Amino acid sequence: MKIFLAGHKGLVGSAIFRKLIQNKYNKIITTDRKKLDLLDQKKVFNFLKKKKPDLVIIAAAKVGGIYYNSNFGADFIYENLQIQNNLIHGSFKNNIKRLIFLGSSCIYPKNSKQPIKEDYLLTGKLEETNSPYATAKIAGIKMCEAYNKQYKTNYICLMPTNTYGPNDNYHELNSHFFPALIRKCHECKIKKKKFIEVWGSGKPLRELIFVDDIADACIHFMNKKTEKFLINIGTGKDKSIKDYINFIKKKMKLNVKIKFNKSKPDGVRRKVLDVSLAKKYGWKAKIPLEKGFDITYRDYLKNKKKYK
């Protein structure tokens, strides 16, 4: 099978690339931003026409944490809509019948019932801080659904929960909560600080999945024809932000107090996915937080100079 993996250098994309290699897929097409601008429709269409992949995996996206989502919403909605429109429609135009579109659990309503089923999509208002990003991802899901219905394509949408792992983004303002906590705790340890400051109250509940589990899900579902095209990818378990901080403190042998900055937003109060559909189709997460963290922290220590 010839596979085009868009976004192979990112957190999720790089994990998918590693997993494809491990599973003996040797016809993997990749390209970087300098050679192919995914915002350019004509170039994307021509690229797909020339390469003729059997499958397209869309791991390319503009992503960021709560600060960047709150302040640069226009960039998030424009770039993500453009990337996915070009790749989804470009795949259809070039007769590529199989595609995996990777989204995010933030597509679901702010006050959704818990755990969140796929059917809860569009049943309420989105969380305000990442509404532009989530809206773009919802458009991608609906686009895949429409093409499947009208043109009988097999475009599957996998919705992972909060993801962490090697090659993550640890930027002070542009990272997600778990890598941000890893960096903060590590810097507290190195600088021998007496307390760690964290945005919000520490009470929101979050689910985490190790990135290699997402890659494993991609391999699993790219070889399947499923009745349902929208599938949650997660562990089905959650902890509070405060619990995650205490977990990291223990792993790093860090003795500091936690200072919660309640003037900063909490985001959604709870977000845990119902993963029963994925289990029904034969997939479940395998890597526990203890193991995933150890791999992730080793990677951070090895590469922290590049993780600005």
N, C-alpha and C positions, 0 to 999 in steps of 0.2 A: 504494500500500500504506500502510495506517495502522499505525504502529509505536509501541508503548509502550516507552520506554527507561527502565528503573529504574536509578537511580544515575548520572544524567547529569552530576553535578557532580564526581565522583571522577576519579582519574587515567585509568582505562580508559573510563569512561562519557563523559567530556568529549571524549575522542579519537573515540569512536564517533559522538557527536553531530556533531562537525566533519566526519567522513568521510561521514555520511549527507547533510549539507547539500551537500558537494562533489559528491555523486553524485545531486543533484537530488531527493532524497526530501524532500518538503515537508509531509507529514502525520505529524510526529513529536510524540508526546505525552510531555510531561515534567511532573513535579511535585516540589516539595521536601518535606522532612520535616514542616514545619509544616502543610502541607495534606493530606499522606497519610503516616500512620505505617505503614510496611510490616510492623511487628510486630503490627498489629491486623487479624486475619483478616476480620472483618466489613467493615471499611472498604476493604480491598483488593478483596474480592469485589464490593462495590458499585461501586467505582471502575471495575473491569474490565467490569462489566455495563453501566455508563453509557457508557464510552468506546468499547467494542467494537473493540479493535485487531485487526488481522489477524495481527500478530506481536508477541511480547513478548521483549525482550532483558534478561536479568538481569545487570546490571553492579553492582548494589547488594550490598554485603557489609560486614561489620565486618572490617577487616584491620589488621595491625600487624606489627612486626618481632619479633625473637627475644625481647626483653625482655617485651613485652606479651603475646605468646603464652604465655610461660612462667608469667607471674604472673596472668593474667586469663582462664584457659581456660574457666571457666564462662560468662563473658560471650560469648566467641567461639562456643562450641557452641550456646548458647541462641539468640542473636540471628541467627546464620546459618541455623540450622534453621528458625526461625520465618519469616524473610524468604523463603527459597526455598520452603518448604511453602505459604505463602500465595500466592505468585506462580504456582507450578507447578500446584497444585490449583485455584486461582482461574482460571487459564487454561483448564484442562480443563472446569471447571464452566460456563464461559461460551463453550464451543465454539470456543476459539482453538486451532487445529490446529498452529500453528508457534511455536516458542520456541527461544531460544538461552540456554543456561545457561553462564556463565563460571566456571570453577573455578581451579585452581592445580596446578602440578607437585608440590606437597607432598602430594598424595593418594597418591603412590606409596611403596612400602616404603623404609625407611631404608637397607637394604642391597641395594637393587634392582640387578639386572644393568644395565650401561650399554652403549650408550644405552638409555633407558627406553622400551619399547614400551607401547602402550595395554593390551595383554594382561597386563602385570605388575601391574595393579591387584589389591589384596587377596591378594598372594602372599607377604606378610611383614609384620613389625611396622612401624608408622609411627615417624618421628622424634619423640622424646618432647616436645620443646619446642613443637611446633605440632600435636600429635595432636588436640586438641579441634577446632581449625579444620578440619584435614584430614578428620576424621570427619564433620563437618557437610557438607563438600563431596562426600564419597563418598556420603552419604545422598541428596544432590541428584542425583547421577549415577544411582544405583540407582532413584530415583523416576522420573526421565525414562525410563529403560530400561523400567520396569514399565508406564508409561502408553503408551509406544510399542507394547509387546507386546500389552497388553490392549485399548487403545482406538484403536490405529492412528494415533496422533498423530505429528508430525514434530518431536520435541524433540531438539535437537542440543546436545551438551556439548563445549565447546571448553576445553582445558586449557593455558593459557599458562605459559611458564617465567617466571623473574624478570623483572619489567617495570620500565621506567624511562621518563621523558619529562616534558614540560610538565605542570604541575599536580600534581606528585608531593608526597609527604609527607616533609618534612625534619626532623621532630621528633627531638630528641636521643635519645629512648628508644623512640619508637613508629614508627620508619621502617625500611624494608628496607635491605639492606646497601649498595646502590649510591648511593641518595640520601644515606645517612648518610656515606658516604665523600666525596661531593661537598661536603657541608657542612663536614666535618672539615678537608678540604684547603683549602677557601676560607678558613675561619677561621684556619688556620695561616698562610696567605698574608697576610691582613689584619693579624693580630697578630704577625707575624714570629716565629713559634715555631720552635724548632730541631728538634722532632720531632713526629710525629703518632702518637697512641695508637689502636690498633685491637683490637677484641675477637678473641680466638682466636689461632690459630697462623699464619693467612694462607695455609695450605695447601689448604683446601677448594676444590674446583673448582665454578664456577657458570656457568650459561648466562644470557645477557641478551637481551631482545628490546625494541625500541623500541615504544612504545605505539601509534603509528600503524600499525604492522604488525598488531597485534592487531585494531584497528578495521577494517583492510583484510580480515582473515580473517573478521570478522563479516559484512561486506557480501558476501563471496564465498560463505560457507556458508548465509546466510539465503535465498539463491535456489536452493539445491540440495536435492535429495532423495538422501541418501547411504545406502549399505547399512550402513555403520558409523556409530554415533551419537556415539561418544567419539573425539575427534580431538585429538592434541597440536599445540600451536602454539608454535613456537620457531625457532631458527636452526640447531640441531644442532651448535653450536660452543660450547666453554667455555674459561675461563681461571681461574687461581687468584685468590683474593682479593688476594694480593700483587701479581700481574700487573695487576689492575684499579687498585690504588693507584698503581703506577708509571705506568700509562697516564694517570691523572688528574694526577699530579705533572707529567708531561711536558706535558700540555695546558695546565696552569696556570702552567708555567714555575716550578715550586716546588722549592726545594732544601732538603728536610728529611729526617731519618732516620725510619724506621718503627719504632715500639715495639709489639711484639705482647704483649697482655695474655692470657697463656695460662691464667689462672685463669677466664676467661670461656669459654662454650661455643662450639664450632666449628659445631655443627649437622651436617647430612649431609656426608660426606666428598666425595662427588661427585654432581652431579645435572645430567645433560644428556639432553634428550629425543630420541627417535627420531621424526623428522618425515616419514618416508617415506609415511605414509598421507595426510597433508595434501598432499604433493607429487603423490601419485597422483590426488587429487581436483582438482589444478590450482592449488594455492596454495603459495607459499613466501615467506619474509621477504625484504624488498627493501632495508631501510635499514641500512647498516653502522654499527658502533659510533662511528667517527669523526664521521660526520654527525649521528647521533642525540645524541651527547654535546654537540656544538656547539649544537644547538637547545635541549637541556635546560639547559645551563649559562647560555645567554642568558636563558632563562625564569627561572632561579633568581636571577640578578643583578637582573633587572627586578622580581621579586616577592618578594625575600627577606625584606622586612619582614613580610609575611603568613605566611611559612613559618617559624613559631616552632618 
